[in-house]
């Protein structure tokens, strides 16, 4: 378990409940402290496609948070998942 500070734009309302936005969820998945396996990569790719997230935007967020806990590892996982920073789909 870990605690991170959320910005107001990291949270949205869904059925009357405050939840992480899809982008914040994707970034959170990339920063998980446990092993990041094939199922995690598939979940990330599915979230990006289903929520129509821009991988280049995620890449920029990861670069800005490089010094955050698990920041560099999150960048590596993002690349290993197959996203190109200029493409909208996994490789």
FENBELVEN-V352445 format. One record per pair of residues at least 6 apart in sequence whose C-alpha atoms are under 8 Angstrom apart, sorted by the first residue. I is the first residue (numbers start at 1). J is the second residue. D is the distance in whole Angstrom. If there is no record, write none. Layout:
# FENBELVEN-V352445
i = <I;I>
j = <J;J>
d = <D;D>
This chain:
# FENBELVEN-V352445
i = <9;10;10;10;10;11;11;11;11;11;12;12;12;12;13;22;22;22;22;23;23;26;26;26;27;27;27;29;29;30;30;30;30;30;30;31;31;31;31;31;32;33;36;41;45;45;47;48;48;49;53;54;55;55;55;55;55;55;55;56;56;56;56;56;57;59;59;59;62;62;62;63;63;65;66;66;81;82;82;83;83;83;84;84>
j = <21;20;21;23;24;18;19;20;21;24;18;19;20;21;19;47;48;51;53;53;58;44;47;48;58;62;74;40;44;36;73;74;75;77;78;69;70;71;73;74;70;70;77;81;81;90;53;54;55;89;88;88;83;84;85;86;87;88;89;84;85;86;87;88;85;75;78;85;71;74;75;71;75;71;72;75;90;90;91;89;90;91;90;91>
d = <8;6;6;8;6;6;5;4;5;8;6;6;6;6;6;7;8;6;8;7;7;6;7;8;7;8;8;7;7;8;8;5;8;6;7;8;5;7;7;5;8;7;8;6;8;7;8;7;7;7;8;6;7;7;6;7;7;6;7;7;4;6;7;7;8;7;8;6;7;7;6;8;7;6;5;8;7;5;5;7;4;6;7;7>
